[in-house]
Amino acid sequence: MAPRLAAGTELIGEYQGSGFQEPRYILRRPDGQVIQLPRLLYLLVASLDGQRDLSQVAAVLSAKFGKEVQAQQVSYLIDDRLRPAGIVTVDQQSAEAGAPAKAAVKSDPLLALKFRIGVVPERVVWRIAGFFGPMFWPAMILAALAGFVGLDVLIIARGGLGQIVPASLSLVYQPSLTLLVLALLLFSAAFHECGHVSACRYGGAKPGVMGFGLYLVWPALYSTVTDSYRLGRIGRLRTDLGGVYFNAVFITGMSLAYLDTGAPWLLVAIVALHVETAAQFLPMIRLDGYYILSDLIGVPDLFSRMGPVLASLIPGRPTHPRVLELKPWVRRTITLWVLIVVPSLLYWVIGFVIVVPQVLPVVWHQLIWLIHAVNTAAAAGHLALATLTVVNIILLLLPWMGSLLLLSMIVPGPVRWLLARCGAIRSQGGRS
């Protein structure tokens, strides 16, 4: 048997800026998923050319690894680690014998954007990233950030902060302006994603599709920049920060328009986008701040470390191997992150359970009233007001739809664990 890599598998190399005690190596699976491997497995993957049998692969691997590896060990690693991960194809003998092919194991990261659909294909994203690439020239970054800060100071100096409340109230009487603000925020979100893909290509990686989905309880735009893992720490951080950098550029443009026109609705949009940009730095969920922290310490998917860290904090329990494999300062950083994130998530879940019975009746009555308001506005010919009311209905329903989807992802795991424990207890009782 001559094991062969799955067609399209790309060996990338050592993961730069790693937070692990031992180096990690990465490869890209045919479906685009990036996988981390220890050195032994990576060297094994690099030795599989479809021509060497297990004995020959073992000899080559022993020479590269510096320790003797037996053919039986190679066979075990292929069958137990590589083939389930979708890296190695099923051998011809197994296929002819009718052995069932195991599906490649796909990661199911906690709090990821799972309900999504791609809209902009890779070839178009590549061109968009190339068009905005010059925005990441050092001189351009300095000029853009200086303009952003300078215009913020100028607006505040001209009394902008005192105009926020009157500007917000003006939107109540002009629904069409509210729609303009929402449209600007949507456009800025798309521009934000352009920042991520542009930074990804500028660093030397290949961005993927862009699209939209439902993250937690709110609609969100997304961009695929998984290939940035091939970059060094600076390149990955540039990709992470590309979105908020483009937010700053967008705010600069809106600030210039506001100073020129004095339009109150533009001030409302500027303030809202400042708040949205600041929220991106929160590391508790998978926003930009989460990925910035992840790339700073060199540990992808921090949420997968949450369980091992919590288990290691229990008195009398040994430190989990997935914690021991991290560098000491990285271990401390992730522990601090877990101690912040876990209470935050528990607060959300408990608050949701407490609030739902009280809020649902109010939401239902508000929904009935909004539907009636849509009919009234449409009958009176107030199209802007009718459109804004429809948007309000959508915004009212989306958090509840998202919450149900989120609970459908979270609840089955603990329920299966509880049922398994109950079954185990019953089995022990029957045996006694």
C-alpha positions as CSV (number, residue, x, y, z in Angstrom):
1,M,0.0,0.0,0.0
2,A,1.3,3.4,-1.0
3,P,-0.6,6.1,1.0
4,R,-1.3,9.3,-0.9
5,L,-2.3,12.8,0.1
6,A,-5.8,14.0,-0.8
7,A,-5.7,16.0,-4.0
8,G,-5.4,19.7,-3.2
9,T,-3.7,19.4,0.2
10,E,-1.2,22.2,0.6
11,L,1.8,22.0,3.0
12,I,2.3,25.5,4.3
13,G,5.1,25.1,6.9
14,E,5.8,26.2,10.4
15,Y,3.2,28.3,12.2
16,Q,5.0,31.6,12.8
17,G,4.8,33.3,16.2
18,S,3.5,30.2,17.9
19,G,2.5,30.2,21.6
20,F,3.3,26.5,22.0
21,Q,6.2,25.0,23.7
22,E,7.0,22.9,20.6
23,P,6.7,24.2,17.1
24,R,3.4,23.7,15.2
25,Y,3.1,23.2,11.5
26,I,0.1,23.9,9.3
27,L,-1.4,22.6,6.1
28,R,-4.4,23.5,4.1
29,R,-7.0,20.8,3.4
30,P,-8.7,20.6,0.0
31,D,-11.8,22.2,1.4
32,G,-9.8,25.2,2.6
33,Q,-9.7,24.4,6.3
34,V,-6.3,25.0,7.9
35,I,-5.0,22.3,10.2
36,Q,-2.3,22.3,12.8
37,L,0.0,19.4,13.2
38,P,3.0,18.5,15.4
39,R,6.3,18.1,13.7
40,L,6.2,14.3,13.5
41,L,2.8,14.3,11.7
42,Y,3.8,17.1,9.4
43,L,7.0,15.3,8.4
44,L,4.9,12.2,7.8
45,V,2.5,14.1,5.6
46,A,5.4,15.5,3.6
47,S,6.7,11.9,3.1
48,L,3.5,10.7,1.5
49,D,3.9,10.9,-2.3
50,G,1.8,7.9,-3.4
51,Q,4.8,5.9,-4.5
52,R,6.4,4.8,-1.3
53,D,5.0,1.9,0.7
54,L,4.7,2.0,4.5
55,S,8.2,0.6,5.0
56,Q,9.8,3.2,2.7
57,V,7.8,6.0,4.3
58,A,8.9,4.8,7.8
59,A,12.6,4.9,6.6
60,V,12.2,8.4,5.2
61,L,10.4,9.6,8.3
62,S,13.0,8.2,10.6
63,A,15.7,10.1,8.7
64,K,13.8,13.4,8.9
65,F,12.6,13.0,12.4
66,G,15.9,11.8,13.9
67,K,14.3,8.8,15.6
68,E,13.4,5.4,14.4
69,V,9.8,5.0,13.3
70,Q,8.3,1.6,12.4
71,A,6.0,0.8,9.5
72,Q,3.3,-0.3,12.0
73,Q,3.5,3.2,13.7
74,V,3.2,4.9,10.3
75,S,0.1,2.8,9.5
76,Y,-1.4,3.7,12.9
77,L,-0.8,7.5,12.5
78,I,-2.2,7.4,9.0
79,D,-5.4,5.5,9.9
80,D,-5.9,7.2,13.3
81,R,-4.8,10.8,12.7
82,L,-4.5,11.7,9.0
83,R,-7.2,9.8,7.2
84,P,-10.0,11.0,9.6
85,A,-8.8,14.5,9.1
86,G,-9.3,14.3,5.4
87,I,-5.6,14.6,4.6
88,V,-5.0,11.1,3.2
89,T,-7.2,9.4,0.6
90,V,-8.6,5.9,1.0
91,D,-6.1,3.4,-0.4
92,Q,-7.1,1.4,-3.5
93,Q,-7.2,-2.0,-1.7
94,S,-9.7,-0.7,0.9
95,A,-11.8,0.9,-1.8
96,E,-11.9,-2.4,-3.9
97,A,-12.8,-4.3,-0.7
98,G,-15.8,-2.0,-0.2
99,A,-14.6,-0.6,3.1
100,P,-16.7,2.5,4.0
101,A,-14.9,5.7,3.6
102,K,-14.9,7.9,6.7
103,A,-16.0,11.5,6.2
104,A,-13.3,14.1,7.0
105,V,-13.7,15.5,10.5
106,K,-14.8,19.1,10.4
107,S,-14.1,21.4,13.3
108,D,-17.2,22.8,15.1
109,P,-15.8,25.8,16.9
110,L,-17.8,27.4,19.7
111,L,-19.6,30.6,18.9
112,A,-18.5,30.6,15.3
113,L,-20.5,32.1,12.4
114,K,-22.3,28.9,11.3
115,F,-25.4,30.2,9.7
116,R,-24.0,32.0,6.6
117,I,-24.0,32.2,2.9
118,G,-21.3,33.2,0.5
119,V,-22.2,36.1,-1.9
120,V,-19.0,37.5,-3.4
121,P,-16.8,34.7,-5.1
122,E,-13.1,34.4,-4.6
123,R,-12.1,35.8,-7.9
124,V,-14.0,39.0,-7.3
125,V,-12.7,39.2,-3.7
126,W,-9.2,38.9,-5.1
127,R,-9.7,41.9,-7.3
128,I,-11.3,44.0,-4.5
129,A,-8.3,43.1,-2.3
130,G,-5.9,44.2,-5.0
131,F,-7.7,47.5,-5.6
132,F,-7.5,48.5,-1.9
133,G,-4.0,47.0,-1.4
134,P,-2.3,50.4,-1.5
135,M,-4.3,51.5,1.6
136,F,-1.7,49.4,3.5
137,W,1.3,51.3,2.4
138,P,2.9,52.6,5.6
139,A,2.6,56.3,4.4
140,M,-1.1,55.7,3.6
141,I,-1.8,54.2,7.0
142,L,-0.1,57.1,8.8
143,A,-2.0,59.7,6.7
144,A,-5.4,57.9,7.2
145,L,-5.0,57.6,10.9
146,A,-3.8,61.2,11.3
147,G,-6.8,62.4,9.4
148,F,-9.2,60.2,11.5
149,V,-7.9,61.6,14.8
150,G,-7.6,65.2,13.5
151,L,-11.2,65.3,12.2
152,D,-12.5,63.7,15.4
153,V,-10.8,66.5,17.4
154,L,-12.1,69.1,15.1
155,I,-15.7,67.9,15.3
156,I,-15.5,67.8,19.1
157,A,-13.9,71.3,19.2
158,R,-16.8,72.7,17.1
159,G,-19.3,71.4,19.7
160,G,-20.2,68.1,18.0
161,L,-20.8,66.3,21.3
162,G,-23.5,68.8,22.2
163,Q,-25.3,68.2,18.9
164,I,-25.7,64.4,19.3
165,V,-29.0,64.5,21.2
166,P,-30.7,67.1,18.9
167,A,-29.3,65.2,15.8
168,S,-30.8,61.9,17.1
169,L,-34.2,63.5,17.8
170,S,-34.3,64.8,14.3
171,L,-34.3,61.3,13.0
172,V,-37.6,60.6,14.8
173,Y,-39.4,63.1,12.7
174,Q,-37.7,62.1,9.4
175,P,-37.8,58.3,8.9
176,S,-36.0,58.6,5.5
177,L,-32.9,59.9,7.3
178,T,-33.0,57.0,9.6
179,L,-32.9,54.7,6.6
180,L,-29.9,56.7,5.3
181,V,-28.1,56.1,8.6
182,L,-28.8,52.4,8.5
183,A,-27.7,52.2,4.9
184,L,-24.4,53.9,5.8
185,L,-23.8,51.5,8.6
186,L,-24.5,48.6,6.3
187,F,-22.1,50.0,3.7
188,S,-19.5,50.6,6.3
189,A,-19.8,46.9,7.4
190,A,-19.1,45.8,3.8
191,F,-16.1,48.2,3.6
192,H,-14.9,46.8,7.0
193,E,-14.7,43.3,5.4
194,C,-12.9,44.8,2.4
195,G,-10.2,45.8,4.9
196,H,-9.7,42.3,6.1
197,V,-9.4,40.7,2.6
198,S,-7.2,43.6,1.4
199,A,-4.8,43.1,4.3
200,C,-4.8,39.4,3.8
201,R,-3.8,39.7,0.1
202,Y,-1.3,42.5,0.9
203,G,0.5,40.2,3.4
204,G,0.8,37.4,0.8
205,A,-2.2,35.2,1.6
206,K,-5.3,34.4,-0.5
207,P,-8.7,35.6,0.8
208,G,-11.8,33.6,0.1
209,V,-15.4,34.4,-0.4
210,M,-17.4,37.2,1.3
211,G,-21.0,36.9,2.4
212,F,-23.4,37.4,5.2
213,G,-24.9,35.3,8.0
214,L,-26.5,35.3,11.5
215,Y,-23.9,35.6,14.2
216,L,-25.3,34.9,17.7
217,V,-28.5,37.0,17.5
218,W,-27.6,39.6,14.9
219,P,-27.0,39.6,11.1
220,A,-23.4,40.0,10.2
221,L,-21.2,40.3,7.1
222,Y,-18.1,38.1,6.9
223,S,-14.9,37.5,4.9
224,T,-12.9,34.4,4.6
225,V,-9.2,35.0,5.5
226,T,-8.3,31.6,6.9
227,D,-5.3,31.5,4.6
228,S,-3.7,34.3,6.7
229,Y,-2.4,31.6,9.0
230,R,0.4,31.1,6.6
231,L,1.6,34.6,7.4
232,G,3.8,35.7,10.3
233,R,2.4,37.4,13.4
234,I,2.6,40.9,11.8
235,G,0.8,39.7,8.7
236,R,-1.9,38.1,10.7
237,L,-2.4,41.1,13.0
238,R,-2.6,43.3,9.9
239,T,-5.4,41.1,8.6
240,D,-7.2,41.3,12.0
241,L,-6.9,45.1,12.2
242,G,-7.7,45.7,8.5
243,G,-11.4,45.9,9.3
244,V,-11.2,48.6,12.0
245,Y,-8.6,50.4,10.0
246,F,-11.1,50.7,7.1
247,N,-13.7,51.7,9.6
248,A,-11.5,54.6,10.5
249,V,-11.1,55.5,6.9
250,F,-14.9,55.4,6.4
251,I,-15.4,57.6,9.5
252,T,-12.9,60.1,8.1
253,G,-14.9,60.4,4.9
254,M,-18.2,60.8,6.8
255,S,-16.5,63.5,9.0
256,L,-15.4,65.5,6.0
257,A,-19.0,65.3,4.7
258,Y,-20.4,66.4,8.0
259,L,-18.1,69.3,8.3
260,D,-19.0,70.4,4.8
261,T,-22.8,70.0,5.1
262,G,-23.5,70.1,8.9
263,A,-26.2,67.4,8.3
264,P,-27.3,66.1,11.7
265,W,-27.9,62.6,10.5
266,L,-24.3,62.2,9.5
267,L,-23.2,63.0,13.0
268,V,-25.5,60.2,14.3
269,A,-23.9,57.8,11.8
270,I,-20.4,58.9,12.8
271,V,-21.1,58.3,16.5
272,A,-22.8,54.9,15.8
273,L,-19.8,53.8,13.8
274,H,-17.4,54.8,16.5
275,V,-19.3,52.7,19.0
276,E,-19.4,49.8,16.5
277,T,-15.7,50.0,15.9
278,A,-14.9,50.1,19.6
279,A,-17.0,47.0,20.2
280,Q,-14.9,45.1,17.6
281,F,-12.1,45.0,20.1
282,L,-14.0,43.0,22.7
283,P,-12.4,39.5,22.9
284,M,-15.3,37.7,24.6
285,I,-16.9,36.5,21.3
286,R,-15.5,36.1,17.8
287,L,-15.1,39.7,16.8
288,D,-11.9,41.3,15.7
289,G,-10.6,41.6,19.2
290,Y,-10.8,37.8,19.7
291,Y,-8.6,37.2,16.6
292,I,-6.2,40.0,17.6
293,L,-5.6,38.3,21.0
294,S,-5.4,34.9,19.3
295,D,-2.7,36.1,16.9
296,L,-0.8,38.1,19.5
297,I,-0.3,35.0,21.7
298,G,0.0,32.6,18.8
299,V,-2.8,30.2,19.7
300,P,-5.6,29.7,17.2
301,D,-9.2,29.0,18.4
302,L,-9.0,30.1,22.0
303,F,-12.4,28.7,22.8
304,S,-11.1,25.1,22.3
305,R,-8.8,25.8,25.3
306,M,-11.5,26.9,27.6
307,G,-12.4,23.4,28.9
308,P,-8.8,22.3,29.5
309,V,-8.1,25.6,31.3
310,L,-11.2,25.2,33.6
311,A,-10.3,21.6,34.3
312,S,-6.7,22.6,35.3
313,L,-8.1,25.2,37.7
314,I,-9.9,22.6,39.8
315,P,-7.9,22.0,43.0
316,G,-6.2,18.7,43.2
317,R,-6.5,18.1,39.4
318,P,-3.3,17.9,37.3
319,T,-2.7,20.5,34.6
320,H,-4.4,19.4,31.4
321,P,-1.9,18.4,28.6
322,R,-3.5,21.0,26.2
323,V,-2.5,23.7,28.8
324,L,1.0,22.3,29.5
325,E,1.8,22.4,25.8
326,L,1.6,26.2,25.9
327,K,4.4,28.6,26.8
328,P,4.1,29.9,30.4
329,W,3.1,33.5,29.6
330,V,0.6,32.3,27.0
331,R,-0.9,29.9,29.6
332,R,-1.4,32.8,32.0
333,T,-2.9,35.0,29.3
334,I,-5.4,32.4,28.2
335,T,-6.3,31.6,31.9
336,L,-7.0,35.3,32.4
337,W,-9.1,35.4,29.2
338,V,-11.1,32.3,30.4
339,L,-11.8,33.9,33.8
340,I,-13.3,36.9,32.0
341,V,-15.1,35.1,29.2
342,V,-16.9,32.4,31.2
343,P,-18.7,34.8,33.6
344,S,-19.6,37.0,30.6
345,L,-21.2,34.0,28.8
346,L,-22.9,32.8,31.9
347,Y,-24.3,36.3,32.5
348,W,-25.8,36.3,29.0
349,V,-27.3,32.8,29.3
350,I,-28.8,33.4,32.8
351,G,-30.0,36.9,31.8
352,F,-31.6,35.4,28.7
353,V,-33.5,32.8,30.7
354,I,-34.7,35.4,33.2
355,V,-35.7,38.0,30.7
356,V,-37.5,35.9,28.1
357,P,-40.7,35.2,30.1
358,Q,-41.0,39.0,30.8
359,V,-40.1,40.3,27.4
360,L,-41.9,37.9,25.1
361,P,-45.4,39.3,25.7
362,V,-44.1,42.9,25.2
363,V,-42.4,41.8,21.9
364,W,-45.6,40.1,20.7
365,H,-47.7,43.3,21.4
366,Q,-45.0,45.5,19.8
367,L,-45.0,43.2,16.7
368,I,-48.8,43.4,16.3
369,W,-48.5,47.2,16.6
370,L,-45.7,47.5,14.0
371,I,-47.7,45.4,11.5
372,H,-50.6,47.7,12.0
373,A,-48.3,50.7,11.6
374,V,-47.0,49.3,8.3
375,N,-50.5,49.0,6.9
376,T,-51.4,52.5,8.1
377,A,-48.3,54.1,6.7
378,A,-48.6,52.3,3.4
379,A,-52.3,53.3,3.0
380,A,-51.4,56.9,3.7
381,G,-48.6,56.8,1.1
382,H,-45.8,57.3,3.6
383,L,-43.4,54.9,1.9
384,A,-40.3,55.9,3.9
385,L,-42.2,55.4,7.2
386,A,-43.6,52.1,6.0
387,T,-40.1,50.9,5.0
388,L,-38.6,51.9,8.3
389,T,-41.3,50.1,10.2
390,V,-40.6,46.9,8.2
391,V,-36.9,47.3,9.1
392,N,-38.0,47.6,12.8
393,I,-40.0,44.4,12.5
394,I,-37.0,42.6,11.1
395,L,-34.7,44.0,13.8
396,L,-37.3,43.0,16.4
397,L,-37.5,39.4,15.2
398,L,-33.9,38.7,14.4
399,P,-32.5,38.6,18.0
400,W,-35.2,36.0,18.9
401,M,-34.5,33.9,15.8
402,G,-30.8,34.1,16.5
403,S,-31.3,33.2,20.1
404,L,-33.3,30.1,19.2
405,L,-30.6,29.0,16.7
406,L,-27.9,29.7,19.3
407,L,-29.7,27.6,21.9
408,S,-30.1,24.8,19.3
409,M,-26.3,24.8,19.1
410,I,-25.6,25.0,22.8
411,V,-28.3,22.8,24.4
412,P,-27.8,19.4,22.6
413,G,-24.3,18.9,23.9
414,P,-25.1,19.2,27.6
415,V,-28.3,17.2,27.1
416,R,-26.4,14.4,25.5
417,W,-23.8,14.5,28.3
418,L,-26.6,14.4,30.9
419,L,-28.4,11.5,29.2
420,A,-25.1,9.6,29.0
421,R,-24.4,10.1,32.6
422,C,-27.9,9.0,33.6
423,G,-27.5,5.9,31.5
424,A,-24.2,5.1,33.1
425,I,-25.6,5.5,36.6
426,R,-28.5,3.2,35.7
427,S,-26.1,0.6,34.3
428,Q,-24.0,0.7,37.5
429,G,-27.2,0.3,39.6
430,G,-28.3,-2.7,37.5
431,R,-24.9,-4.4,37.9
432,S,-24.9,-4.0,41.7
